[in-house]
Amino acid sequence: MTDTPTPTPRVDPVRAKRAKVAKYTLLANRIGYLFFAVAIATFVIGFAISFNGAVSAIVIGCIIIGSVLLAPAIVLGYAVKAAERDDRERGL
């Protein structure tokens, strides 16, 4: 019986980088939507109890941070999905 080495699978550097980008866009999406949820919850609580300057600052800050995170994350997420779909269609 001879020991034949098993071939190691080749890792495509483009796909590896694409997977890394997809991971970070998913994280940015989750955090961005979390900031929007905090903004909505803070607005509702402030509206029900007492809407003051601090409540409005939290709401505005959360919306800005959420938008800054979500805008590029959504675009990059669609780009990664389109590139993967194109690779599948071309048989790569």
DRENPA-355589 format. One record per residue: x, y, z of N, C-alpha, C in turn. Coordinates in nm, 4 decimals, padded with zeros to 6 digits. Each point is the difference from the previous one (the first is absolute). Layout:
N
X,Y,Z,X,Y,Z,X,Y,Z
...
END
This chain:
92
00.0825,-00.1169,00.0000,-00.0825,00.1169,00.0000,00.0879,00.1246,00.0000
-00.0235,00.0865,-00.0933,00.0799,00.1218,-00.0074,-00.0837,00.1176,00.0462
00.0688,00.0901,00.0593,-00.0682,00.1222,00.0450,00.0042,00.1021,-00.1121
-00.1159,00.0259,-00.0550,-00.0066,00.1026,-00.1037,-00.0503,00.1285,00.0632
00.0710,00.1065,-00.0245,-00.0445,00.1265,00.0600,-00.1299,00.0460,-00.0649
-00.0875,00.0484,00.0836,-00.1249,00.0533,-00.0521,00.0257,00.1413,-00.0514
-00.0523,00.0298,-00.1166,00.0249,00.1342,-00.0544,-00.0734,00.1055,00.0826
00.0693,00.1070,00.0245,-00.0624,00.1096,00.0745,-00.0785,00.0856,-00.0980
-00.1193,00.0403,00.0371,-00.0799,00.0807,-00.0921,00.0623,00.1375,-00.0198
-00.0043,00.0483,-00.1243,00.0520,00.1330,-00.0290,-00.0983,00.1046,00.0497
00.0530,00.1005,00.0607,-00.0828,00.1097,00.0497,00.0159,00.1170,-00.0954
-00.1117,00.0406,-00.0573,00.0009,00.1145,-00.0897,00.0099,00.1268,00.0845
00.1048,00.0810,-00.0200,00.0143,00.1197,00.0843,-00.1126,00.1015,-00.0184
-00.0580,00.0055,-00.1200,-00.1101,00.0938,-00.0229,-00.1229,-00.0439,00.0792
-00.0293,-00.1295,-00.0045,-00.1158,-00.0493,00.0752,00.0229,00.0103,00.1505
00.1237,-00.0194,00.0442,00.0299,00.0130,00.1424,-00.0226,00.1447,00.0451
00.0459,00.0938,-00.0811,-00.0206,00.1410,00.0343,-00.1481,00.0357,-00.0057
-00.0707,-00.0562,-00.0976,-00.1440,00.0241,-00.0122,-00.0747,-00.0529,00.1222
00.0413,-00.1162,00.0495,-00.0629,-00.0563,00.1196,00.0267,00.0883,00.1217
00.1191,00.0546,00.0076,00.0342,00.0891,00.1107,-00.0838,00.1273,-00.0051
-00.0166,00.0566,-00.1193,-00.0828,00.1196,-00.0163,-00.1447,-00.0320,00.0367
-00.0480,-00.1176,-00.0420,-00.1377,-00.0398,00.0317,-00.0202,-00.0114,00.1509
00.1012,-00.0525,00.0687,-00.0098,-00.0131,00.1460,-00.0099,00.1375,00.0667
00.0822,00.0937,-00.0454,-00.0021,00.1331,00.0601,-00.1266,00.0773,-00.0371
-00.0520,-00.0202,-00.1206,-00.1239,00.0690,-00.0356,-00.1167,-00.0542,00.0819
00.0004,-00.1300,00.0262,-00.1056,-00.0562,00.0842,00.0067,00.0594,00.1408
00.1203,00.0124,00.0538,00.0165,00.0594,00.1328,-00.0441,00.1469,00.0003
00.0396,00.0747,-00.1032,-00.0396,00.1414,-00.0081,-00.1513,00.0137,-00.0155
-00.0621,-00.0906,-00.0758,-00.1458,00.0019,-00.0127,-00.0663,-00.0200,00.1348
00.0452,-00.0983,00.0733,-00.0606,-00.0289,00.1305,00.0163,00.1170,00.0961
00.1191,00.0568,00.0054,00.0239,00.1120,00.0909,-00.0778,00.1231,-00.0451
-00.0037,00.0252,-00.1309,-00.0740,00.1152,-00.0519,-00.1482,-00.0092,00.0302
-00.0586,-00.1177,-00.0229,-00.1426,-00.0166,00.0309,-00.0252,00.0055,00.1505
00.0976,-00.0422,00.0796,-00.0129,00.0108,00.1448,-00.0077,00.1470,00.0420
00.0820,00.0846,-00.0624,-00.0055,00.1429,00.0307,-00.1348,00.0599,-00.0391
-00.0548,-00.0444,-00.1126,-00.1329,00.0480,-00.0380,-00.1058,-00.0463,00.0994
00.0121,-00.1229,00.0487,-00.0950,-00.0501,00.0993,00.0097,00.0798,00.1294
00.1221,00.0322,00.0409,00.0187,00.0812,00.1208,-00.0601,00.1386,-00.0213
00.0179,00.0566,-00.1186,-00.0576,00.1319,-00.0290,-00.1518,-00.0038,00.0082
-00.0610,-00.1036,-00.0568,-00.1460,-00.0107,00.0042,-00.0493,-00.0202,00.1423
00.0658,-00.0890,00.0739,-00.0412,-00.0257,00.1380,00.0161,00.1252,00.0861
00.1097,00.0718,-00.0186,00.0219,00.1226,00.0763,-00.1055,00.1045,-00.0351
-00.0341,00.0110,-00.1271,-00.1026,00.0953,-00.0415,-00.1347,-00.0339,00.0634
-00.0377,-00.1270,-00.0030,-00.1294,-00.0404,00.0570,-00.0025,00.0235,00.1500
00.1081,-00.0376,00.0683,00.0060,00.0219,00.1448,-00.0021,00.1496,00.0314
00.0756,00.0789,-00.0775,00.0014,00.1447,00.0212,-00.1343,00.0626,-00.0283
-00.0688,-00.0492,-00.1008,-00.1321,00.0524,-00.0328,-00.1005,-00.0328,00.1095
00.0125,-00.1206,00.0578,-00.0947,-00.0423,00.1036,00.0283,00.0678,00.1339
00.1263,00.0201,00.0322,00.0344,00.0520,00.1326,00.0277,00.1504,-00.0059
00.1122,00.0347,-00.0579,00.0392,00.1412,-00.0055,00.1022,00.0174,-00.1109
-00.0384,00.0718,-00.1025,00.0910,00.0223,-00.1122,00.0814,00.1254,00.0285
00.1306,-00.0177,00.0213,00.0860,00.1144,00.0299,00.1223,-00.0017,-00.0923
00.0951,00.0848,00.0272,00.1188,00.0121,-00.0839,00.0853,-00.1252,-00.0027
00.0104,-00.0667,00.1133,00.0815,-00.1220,00.0057,-00.0610,-00.1100,-00.0862
-00.1310,-00.0132,00.0054,-00.0671,-00.1021,-00.0803,00.0199,00.0288,-00.1482
-00.0169,00.1239,-00.0387,00.0180,00.0333,-00.1420,00.1448,-00.0180,-00.0436
00.0965,00.0295,00.0871,00.1407,-00.0210,-00.0333,00.0302,-00.1475,-00.0196
-00.0554,-00.0856,00.0848,00.0203,-00.1450,-00.0141,-00.0620,-00.0497,-00.1301
-00.1218,00.0445,-00.0284,-00.0685,-00.0437,-00.1224,00.0784,00.0437,-00.1237
00.0398,00.1252,-00.0047,00.0737,00.0518,-00.1158,00.1355,-00.0695,-00.0131
00.0694,-00.0167,00.1117,00.1300,-00.0678,-00.0033,-00.0112,-00.1437,-00.0485
-00.1006,-00.0711,00.0478,-00.0186,-00.1396,-00.0426,-00.0354,-00.0088,-00.1480
-00.0809,00.0917,-00.0483,-00.0354,-00.0014,-00.1419,00.1224,00.0311,-00.0864
00.0821,00.0932,00.0420,00.1205,00.0335,-00.0770,00.0969,-00.1173,-00.0014
00.0271,-00.0588,00.1158,00.0927,-00.1125,00.0062,-00.0542,-00.1189,-00.0796
-00.1285,-00.0276,00.0144,-00.0605,-00.1094,-00.0754,00.0091,00.0218,-00.1495
-00.0219,00.1224,-00.0449,00.0081,00.0306,-00.1427,00.1419,-00.0126,-00.0525
00.0966,00.0470,00.0779,00.1400,-00.0095,-00.0414,00.0427,-00.1462,-00.0115
-00.0506,-00.0848,00.0871,00.0337,-00.1422,-00.0067,-00.0765,-00.0713,-00.1112
-00.1271,00.0315,-00.0138,-00.0836,-00.0755,-00.0935,00.0237,00.0349,-00.1459
00.0235,00.1238,-00.0327,00.0113,00.0391,-00.1405,00.1082,-00.0794,-00.0744
00.1244,-00.0002,00.0456,00.0997,-00.0791,-00.0736,-00.0189,-00.1505,00.0172
-00.0518,-00.0417,00.1153,-00.0176,-00.1433,00.0224,-00.1030,-00.0593,-00.0950
-00.1078,00.0717,-00.0251,-00.1023,-00.0501,-00.0917,00.0541,-00.0051,-00.1424
00.0705,00.1037,-00.0423,00.0556,00.0028,-00.1353,00.1027,-00.1115,-00.0185
00.0911,-00.0154,00.0959,00.1008,-00.1050,-00.0104,-00.0623,-00.1390,00.0077
-00.1046,-00.0146,00.0798,-00.0674,-00.1292,00.0086,-00.0601,-00.0402,-00.1335
-00.0656,00.0944,-00.0681,-00.0547,-00.0288,-00.1323,00.1112,-00.0275,-00.1006
00.1124,00.0702,00.0117,00.1119,-00.0222,-00.0913,00.0572,-00.1407,00.0165
00.0140,-00.0450,00.1233,00.0521,-00.1345,00.0253,-00.0963,-00.1045,-00.0547
-00.1290,00.0193,00.0237,-00.0991,-00.0965,-00.0508,-00.0001,-00.0033,-00.1522
00.0116,00.1150,-00.0644,00.0026,00.0050,-00.1461,00.1252,-00.0665,-00.0555
00.1139,00.0203,00.0653,00.1240,-00.0625,-00.0458,-00.0066,-00.1520,00.0156
-00.0547,-00.0473,00.1095,-00.0145,-00.1447,00.0193,-00.0959,-00.0588,-00.1028
-00.1098,00.0697,-00.0262,-00.0959,-00.0481,-00.0990,00.0642,-00.0037,-00.1390
00.0797,00.1011,-00.0331,00.0679,00.0035,-00.1286,00.0996,-00.1154,-00.0116
00.0723,-00.0290,00.1063,00.0931,-00.1127,-00.0016,-00.0734,-00.1324,-00.0221
-00.1148,-00.0166,00.0667,-00.0774,-00.1237,-00.0188,-00.0508,-00.0130,-00.1419
-00.0470,00.1113,-00.0579,-00.0521,-00.0042,-00.1371,00.1102,-00.0312,-00.1009
00.1217,00.0438,00.0271,00.1102,-00.0278,-00.0904,00.0667,-00.1345,00.0282
-00.0440,-00.0671,00.1048,00.0538,-00.1313,00.0320,00.1329,00.0021,00.0713
00.0273,00.1051,00.0695,00.1273,00.0098,00.0737,-00.0130,-00.0443,00.1412
END
